[in-house]
Amino acid sequence: MKIGVLKTDDVRKELVGEFGEYPEMFAELLRAQDPTLEFVTYEVQHGHYPEDIDEVDAYLMTGSKTGVYEDKAWIPPLMEFVRKLHEKKKPTIGICFGHQLIAEALGGKTRKSGKGWGIGVHSYEMQDMPAWMSEPRKDFSLLVSHQDQVEELPEGAKVLAASDFCPHAMVQVGDHILTMQAHPEFTKPYSKSLMELRTEVFGEDLVDKGKASLQNDIHESAVAKWMVEFLRR
């Protein structure tokens, strides 16, 4: 299987040397579940798209510091591409910004949450466990870094996982789109470094709580398995 990574942002320059770029993080995460996976990166933030939508088997959209509602020239073409993926029923996964943009492109709504920033380890309860999950769980925890949230779902979407902080944490649209607010590709060292770099944005108290939460378990391997299973159905 060849996965096209729709890259919507760059890792902070201070962190690239140690942690790599987002496509590399996803490749490491998913190849741990299936070493045969191939990846192609499309810099959609710079207008780079596949010449043929079928030149890869599936797509994965990364997170971004950009809000889907921002007036950036590259966002409307990306929404149009998402609508084409949806029309063609192409297997697609969206993470954080990808989760939000897919919802927005298909008729949902993303806004800055009145609950503020979520950082560190967050936990979610499963609301629905589809048959394609070979190892369903009642709950799971992942690393997060977001203020925006999907507040209105697009037509045909169902919530798979939720929390009080994020009611639309994992969403499935039809049989071909899976999105999630959290970051299964993040590692705890990367999350810690990112929180420290953005202390002025998050505030010291929240960063302290976020760093303390790193003592909790995360279930990135279980979620990565779900991602591969979803794309391979």
BALOBA-1460 file (C-alpha; in Angstrom, 3 decimals):
// residues 233
<rec num="1" residu="m" x="0.000" y="0.000" z="0.000"/>
<rec num="2" residu="k" x="1.224" y="3.485" z="-0.904"/>
<rec num="3" residu="i" x="0.036" y="6.340" z="1.313"/>
<rec num="4" residu="g" x="0.094" y="9.958" z="0.176"/>
<rec num="5" residu="v" x="0.883" y="12.287" z="3.074"/>
<rec num="6" residu="l" x="-0.799" y="15.667" z="2.634"/>
<rec num="7" residu="k" x="1.705" y="17.821" z="4.539"/>
<rec num="8" residu="t" x="0.133" y="21.004" z="5.871"/>
<rec num="9" residu="d" x="2.909" y="22.341" z="8.104"/>
<rec num="10" residu="d" x="6.585" y="22.051" z="9.044"/>
<rec num="11" residu="v" x="8.024" y="20.905" z="12.352"/>
<rec num="12" residu="r" x="9.599" y="23.772" z="14.282"/>
<rec num="13" residu="k" x="13.154" y="24.253" z="13.036"/>
<rec num="14" residu="e" x="14.490" y="23.831" z="16.576"/>
<rec num="15" residu="l" x="13.018" y="20.311" z="16.704"/>
<rec num="16" residu="v" x="13.531" y="18.929" z="13.186"/>
<rec num="17" residu="g" x="17.051" y="17.631" z="13.849"/>
<rec num="18" residu="e" x="15.934" y="15.465" z="16.755"/>
<rec num="19" residu="f" x="12.427" y="14.461" z="15.701"/>
<rec num="20" residu="g" x="12.226" y="14.799" z="11.921"/>
<rec num="21" residu="e" x="9.327" y="16.119" z="9.852"/>
<rec num="22" residu="y" x="5.696" y="15.007" z="10.177"/>
<rec num="23" residu="p" x="5.767" y="12.515" z="7.259"/>
<rec num="24" residu="e" x="8.705" y="10.780" z="8.920"/>
<rec num="25" residu="m" x="6.824" y="10.593" z="12.221"/>
<rec num="26" residu="f" x="3.831" y="8.974" z="10.503"/>
<rec num="27" residu="a" x="6.019" y="6.568" z="8.542"/>
<rec num="28" residu="e" x="7.693" y="5.388" z="11.747"/>
<rec num="29" residu="l" x="4.346" y="5.041" z="13.533"/>
<rec num="30" residu="l" x="2.574" y="3.091" z="10.809"/>
<rec num="31" residu="r" x="5.494" y="0.979" z="9.605"/>
<rec num="32" residu="a" x="5.737" y="-0.415" z="13.122"/>
<rec num="33" residu="q" x="2.388" y="-2.034" z="12.292"/>
<rec num="34" residu="d" x="3.091" y="-2.800" z="8.624"/>
<rec num="35" residu="p" x="6.704" y="-2.547" z="7.389"/>
<rec num="36" residu="t" x="5.588" y="-2.880" z="3.749"/>
<rec num="37" residu="l" x="3.864" y="0.522" z="3.690"/>
<rec num="38" residu="e" x="5.210" y="3.108" z="1.252"/>
<rec num="39" residu="f" x="4.842" y="6.869" z="1.651"/>
<rec num="40" residu="v" x="4.794" y="9.815" z="-0.747"/>
<rec num="41" residu="t" x="4.727" y="13.384" z="0.574"/>
<rec num="42" residu="y" x="2.694" y="16.158" z="-1.054"/>
<rec num="43" residu="e" x="3.490" y="19.678" z="0.177"/>
<rec num="44" residu="v" x="-0.076" y="20.894" z="-0.131"/>
<rec num="45" residu="q" x="0.779" y="23.988" z="1.917"/>
<rec num="46" residu="h" x="2.865" y="24.951" z="-1.142"/>
<rec num="47" residu="g" x="0.342" y="23.826" z="-3.750"/>
<rec num="48" residu="h" x="1.898" y="20.420" z="-4.471"/>
<rec num="49" residu="y" x="-0.712" y="17.758" z="-5.296"/>
<rec num="50" residu="p" x="-0.667" y="14.370" z="-7.048"/>
<rec num="51" residu="e" x="-1.045" y="14.550" z="-10.820"/>
<rec num="52" residu="d" x="-3.492" y="11.648" z="-10.555"/>
<rec num="53" residu="i" x="-5.604" y="11.094" z="-7.448"/>
<rec num="54" residu="d" x="-5.049" y="7.335" z="-7.866"/>
<rec num="55" residu="e" x="-1.246" y="7.446" z="-7.935"/>
<rec num="56" residu="v" x="-1.413" y="6.392" z="-4.281"/>
<rec num="57" residu="d" x="-3.805" y="3.985" z="-2.542"/>
<rec num="58" residu="a" x="-4.810" y="6.225" z="0.376"/>
<rec num="59" residu="y" x="-4.198" y="9.649" z="1.891"/>
<rec num="60" residu="l" x="-3.233" y="10.986" z="5.321"/>
<rec num="61" residu="m" x="-3.474" y="14.695" z="6.194"/>
<rec num="62" residu="t" x="-1.176" y="16.044" z="8.893"/>
<rec num="63" residu="g" x="-1.680" y="18.579" z="11.643"/>
<rec num="64" residu="s" x="-0.854" y="22.267" z="11.253"/>
<rec num="65" residu="k" x="-0.492" y="25.440" z="13.286"/>
<rec num="66" residu="t" x="-2.887" y="27.058" z="10.793"/>
<rec num="67" residu="g" x="-6.605" y="27.288" z="11.518"/>
<rec num="68" residu="v" x="-8.896" y="25.945" z="8.811"/>
<rec num="69" residu="y" x="-10.820" y="29.252" z="8.905"/>
<rec num="70" residu="e" x="-7.718" y="31.378" z="8.228"/>
<rec num="71" residu="d" x="-7.419" y="33.342" z="4.995"/>
<rec num="72" residu="k" x="-4.586" y="31.314" z="3.495"/>
<rec num="73" residu="a" x="-4.444" y="30.805" z="-0.277"/>
<rec num="74" residu="w" x="-3.626" y="27.093" z="0.018"/>
<rec num="75" residu="i" x="-6.650" y="26.146" z="2.151"/>
<rec num="76" residu="p" x="-9.516" y="26.385" z="-0.406"/>
<rec num="77" residu="p" x="-7.718" y="24.109" z="-2.930"/>
<rec num="78" residu="l" x="-7.099" y="21.597" z="-0.147"/>
<rec num="79" residu="m" x="-10.791" y="21.612" z="0.771"/>
<rec num="80" residu="e" x="-11.673" y="21.029" z="-2.862"/>
<rec num="81" residu="f" x="-9.220" y="18.118" z="-2.999"/>
<rec num="82" residu="v" x="-10.869" y="16.631" z="0.101"/>
<rec num="83" residu="r" x="-14.246" y="16.855" z="-1.595"/>
<rec num="84" residu="k" x="-12.803" y="14.978" z="-4.587"/>
<rec num="85" residu="l" x="-11.417" y="12.294" z="-2.262"/>
<rec num="86" residu="h" x="-14.825" y="12.003" z="-0.630"/>
<rec num="87" residu="e" x="-16.632" y="11.791" z="-3.971"/>
<rec num="88" residu="k" x="-14.246" y="9.055" z="-5.121"/>
<rec num="89" residu="k" x="-14.480" y="7.310" z="-1.722"/>
<rec num="90" residu="k" x="-10.707" y="7.270" z="-1.481"/>
<rec num="91" residu="p" x="-9.430" y="5.925" z="1.891"/>
<rec num="92" residu="t" x="-8.398" y="9.017" z="3.856"/>
<rec num="93" residu="i" x="-7.220" y="9.778" z="7.389"/>
<rec num="94" residu="g" x="-7.056" y="13.258" z="8.926"/>
<rec num="95" residu="i" x="-5.074" y="14.154" z="12.050"/>
<rec num="96" residu="c" x="-5.715" y="17.315" z="14.139"/>
<rec num="97" residu="f" x="-5.818" y="20.055" z="11.456"/>
<rec num="98" residu="g" x="-6.572" y="17.281" z="8.963"/>
<rec num="99" residu="h" x="-9.488" y="16.168" z="11.150"/>
<rec num="100" residu="q" x="-10.780" y="19.740" z="11.278"/>
<rec num="101" residu="l" x="-10.292" y="20.592" z="7.606"/>
<rec num="102" residu="i" x="-12.004" y="17.424" z="6.389"/>
<rec num="103" residu="a" x="-15.006" y="18.224" z="8.580"/>
<rec num="104" residu="e" x="-15.099" y="21.816" z="7.318"/>
<rec num="105" residu="a" x="-14.713" y="20.790" z="3.669"/>
<rec num="106" residu="l" x="-17.633" y="18.374" z="3.933"/>
<rec num="107" residu="g" x="-20.043" y="20.780" z="5.593"/>
<rec num="108" residu="g" x="-19.077" y="20.697" z="9.269"/>
<rec num="109" residu="k" x="-17.718" y="23.571" z="11.333"/>
<rec num="110" residu="t" x="-14.425" y="24.113" z="13.175"/>
<rec num="111" residu="r" x="-13.935" y="26.906" z="15.701"/>
<rec num="112" residu="k" x="-11.616" y="27.987" z="18.485"/>
<rec num="113" residu="s" x="-12.899" y="26.161" z="21.532"/>
<rec num="114" residu="g" x="-14.055" y="28.097" z="24.557"/>
<rec num="115" residu="k" x="-12.347" y="25.371" z="26.594"/>
<rec num="116" residu="g" x="-8.947" y="26.702" z="25.543"/>
<rec num="117" residu="w" x="-5.834" y="24.729" z="24.713"/>
<rec num="118" residu="g" x="-5.469" y="21.003" z="25.124"/>
<rec num="119" residu="i" x="-1.876" y="19.808" z="25.511"/>
<rec num="120" residu="g" x="-0.139" y="16.729" z="26.891"/>
<rec num="121" residu="v" x="-1.931" y="13.405" z="27.318"/>
<rec num="122" residu="h" x="-5.714" y="13.312" z="26.886"/>
<rec num="123" residu="s" x="-8.006" y="10.302" z="27.274"/>
<rec num="124" residu="y" x="-11.078" y="9.345" z="25.250"/>
<rec num="125" residu="e" x="-13.956" y="6.906" z="25.638"/>
<rec num="126" residu="m" x="-15.145" y="4.883" z="22.679"/>
<rec num="127" residu="q" x="-18.696" y="5.673" z="21.606"/>
<rec num="128" residu="d" x="-18.829" y="3.191" z="18.739"/>
<rec num="129" residu="m" x="-16.562" y="0.242" z="17.943"/>
<rec num="130" residu="p" x="-16.790" y="-0.614" z="14.219"/>
<rec num="131" residu="a" x="-16.223" y="-4.151" z="13.011"/>
<rec num="132" residu="w" x="-12.981" y="-3.158" z="11.246"/>
<rec num="133" residu="m" x="-11.275" y="-2.635" z="14.617"/>
<rec num="134" residu="s" x="-9.704" y="-6.041" z="15.268"/>
<rec num="135" residu="e" x="-8.765" y="-5.040" z="18.816"/>
<rec num="136" residu="p" x="-11.411" y="-2.613" z="20.094"/>
<rec num="137" residu="r" x="-10.879" y="-0.781" z="23.371"/>
<rec num="138" residu="k" x="-13.253" y="0.926" z="25.785"/>
<rec num="139" residu="d" x="-10.909" y="3.915" z="25.959"/>
<rec num="140" residu="f" x="-7.495" y="5.163" z="24.875"/>
<rec num="141" residu="s" x="-5.078" y="8.024" z="25.499"/>
<rec num="142" residu="l" x="-2.946" y="10.044" z="23.074"/>
<rec num="143" residu="l" x="-0.890" y="13.222" z="22.972"/>
<rec num="144" residu="v" x="-2.629" y="16.414" z="21.885"/>
<rec num="145" residu="s" x="-1.853" y="20.021" z="20.983"/>
<rec num="146" residu="h" x="-4.895" y="22.007" z="19.873"/>
<rec num="147" residu="q" x="-7.217" y="24.894" z="20.596"/>
<rec num="148" residu="d" x="-9.509" y="24.509" z="17.588"/>
<rec num="149" residu="q" x="-12.163" y="21.802" z="17.601"/>
<rec num="150" residu="v" x="-14.749" y="20.345" z="15.260"/>
<rec num="151" residu="e" x="-17.981" y="21.685" z="16.742"/>
<rec num="152" residu="e" x="-20.405" y="20.644" z="14.007"/>
<rec num="153" residu="l" x="-20.103" y="17.324" z="12.168"/>
<rec num="154" residu="p" x="-20.529" y="16.955" z="8.414"/>
<rec num="155" residu="e" x="-23.398" y="14.925" z="7.030"/>
<rec num="156" residu="g" x="-22.899" y="11.181" z="7.322"/>
<rec num="157" residu="a" x="-20.325" y="11.451" z="10.128"/>
<rec num="158" residu="k" x="-20.437" y="9.384" z="13.304"/>
<rec num="159" residu="v" x="-18.422" y="9.854" z="16.479"/>
<rec num="160" residu="l" x="-16.227" y="6.893" z="17.411"/>
<rec num="161" residu="a" x="-14.502" y="8.431" z="20.456"/>
<rec num="162" residu="a" x="-15.110" y="11.429" z="22.691"/>
<rec num="163" residu="s" x="-14.156" y="13.191" z="25.914"/>
<rec num="164" residu="d" x="-15.682" y="16.011" z="27.941"/>
<rec num="165" residu="f" x="-12.991" y="18.313" z="26.542"/>
<rec num="166" residu="c" x="-13.357" y="17.099" z="22.952"/>
<rec num="167" residu="p" x="-16.778" y="15.609" z="22.092"/>
<rec num="168" residu="h" x="-15.780" y="14.875" z="18.470"/>
<rec num="169" residu="a" x="-12.388" y="13.314" z="19.107"/>
<rec num="170" residu="m" x="-12.517" y="10.503" z="16.535"/>
<rec num="171" residu="v" x="-14.937" y="10.546" z="13.618"/>
<rec num="172" residu="q" x="-15.762" y="8.257" z="10.705"/>
<rec num="173" residu="v" x="-17.439" y="9.462" z="7.514"/>
<rec num="174" residu="g" x="-18.873" y="6.700" z="5.362"/>
<rec num="175" residu="d" x="-16.558" y="3.724" z="4.974"/>
<rec num="176" residu="h" x="-13.593" y="5.698" z="3.648"/>
<rec num="177" residu="i" x="-12.750" y="8.622" z="5.968"/>
<rec num="178" residu="l" x="-11.348" y="8.399" z="9.508"/>
<rec num="179" residu="t" x="-10.289" y="11.507" z="11.426"/>
<rec num="180" residu="m" x="-9.036" y="12.228" z="14.930"/>
<rec num="181" residu="q" x="-8.151" y="15.302" z="16.947"/>
<rec num="182" residu="a" x="-5.209" y="13.760" z="18.829"/>
<rec num="183" residu="h" x="-1.704" y="13.049" z="17.510"/>
<rec num="184" residu="p" x="-0.794" y="9.338" z="17.444"/>
<rec num="185" residu="e" x="2.453" y="10.289" z="15.665"/>
<rec num="186" residu="f" x="3.688" y="12.438" z="18.572"/>
<rec num="187" residu="t" x="6.153" y="10.981" z="21.061"/>
<rec num="188" residu="k" x="6.368" y="12.129" z="24.662"/>
<rec num="189" residu="p" x="9.818" y="13.753" z="24.165"/>
<rec num="190" residu="y" x="8.474" y="15.677" z="21.147"/>
<rec num="191" residu="s" x="5.366" y="16.756" z="23.053"/>
<rec num="192" residu="k" x="7.486" y="17.939" z="25.993"/>
<rec num="193" residu="s" x="9.808" y="19.923" z="23.725"/>
<rec num="194" residu="l" x="6.882" y="21.493" z="21.881"/>
<rec num="195" residu="m" x="5.196" y="22.527" z="25.119"/>
<rec num="196" residu="e" x="8.399" y="24.117" z="26.366"/>
<rec num="197" residu="l" x="8.890" y="26.021" z="23.104"/>
<rec num="198" residu="r" x="5.326" y="27.354" z="23.225"/>
<rec num="199" residu="t" x="5.130" y="28.239" z="26.928"/>
<rec num="200" residu="e" x="4.314" y="31.874" z="26.100"/>
<rec num="201" residu="v" x="1.311" y="30.678" z="24.068"/>
<rec num="202" residu="f" x="0.051" y="28.028" z="26.481"/>
<rec num="203" residu="g" x="0.923" y="29.662" z="29.798"/>
<rec num="204" residu="e" x="3.187" y="28.210" z="32.475"/>
<rec num="205" residu="d" x="0.410" y="26.604" z="34.534"/>
<rec num="206" residu="l" x="-0.995" y="24.684" z="31.580"/>
<rec num="207" residu="v" x="2.474" y="23.617" z="30.457"/>
<rec num="208" residu="d" x="3.212" y="22.323" z="33.953"/>
<rec num="209" residu="k" x="-0.010" y="20.280" z="33.865"/>
<rec num="210" residu="g" x="0.704" y="19.092" z="30.340"/>
<rec num="211" residu="k" x="4.212" y="17.939" z="31.256"/>
<rec num="212" residu="a" x="2.886" y="16.197" z="34.374"/>
<rec num="213" residu="s" x="0.387" y="14.309" z="32.196"/>
<rec num="214" residu="l" x="3.283" y="12.715" z="30.285"/>
<rec num="215" residu="q" x="3.527" y="10.237" z="33.176"/>
<rec num="216" residu="n" x="0.316" y="8.661" z="31.884"/>
<rec num="217" residu="d" x="0.257" y="5.841" z="29.340"/>
<rec num="218" residu="i" x="-0.506" y="6.511" z="25.690"/>
<rec num="219" residu="h" x="-1.872" y="3.999" z="23.197"/>
<rec num="220" residu="e" x="-0.337" y="5.128" z="19.926"/>
<rec num="221" residu="s" x="0.371" y="1.552" z="18.790"/>
<rec num="222" residu="a" x="-3.264" y="0.490" z="19.191"/>
<rec num="223" residu="v" x="-4.458" y="3.571" z="17.301"/>
<rec num="224" residu="a" x="-1.829" y="3.059" z="14.587"/>
<rec num="225" residu="k" x="-3.125" y="-0.476" z="14.117"/>
<rec num="226" residu="w" x="-6.640" y="0.902" z="13.697"/>
<rec num="227" residu="m" x="-5.359" y="3.367" z="11.117"/>
<rec num="228" residu="v" x="-3.690" y="0.646" z="9.052"/>
<rec num="229" residu="e" x="-6.711" y="-1.625" z="9.382"/>
<rec num="230" residu="f" x="-9.007" y="1.183" z="8.247"/>
<rec num="231" residu="l" x="-6.913" y="1.977" z="5.182"/>
<rec num="232" residu="r" x="-6.453" y="-1.660" z="4.211"/>
<rec num="233" residu="r" x="-10.128" y="-2.667" z="4.339"/>
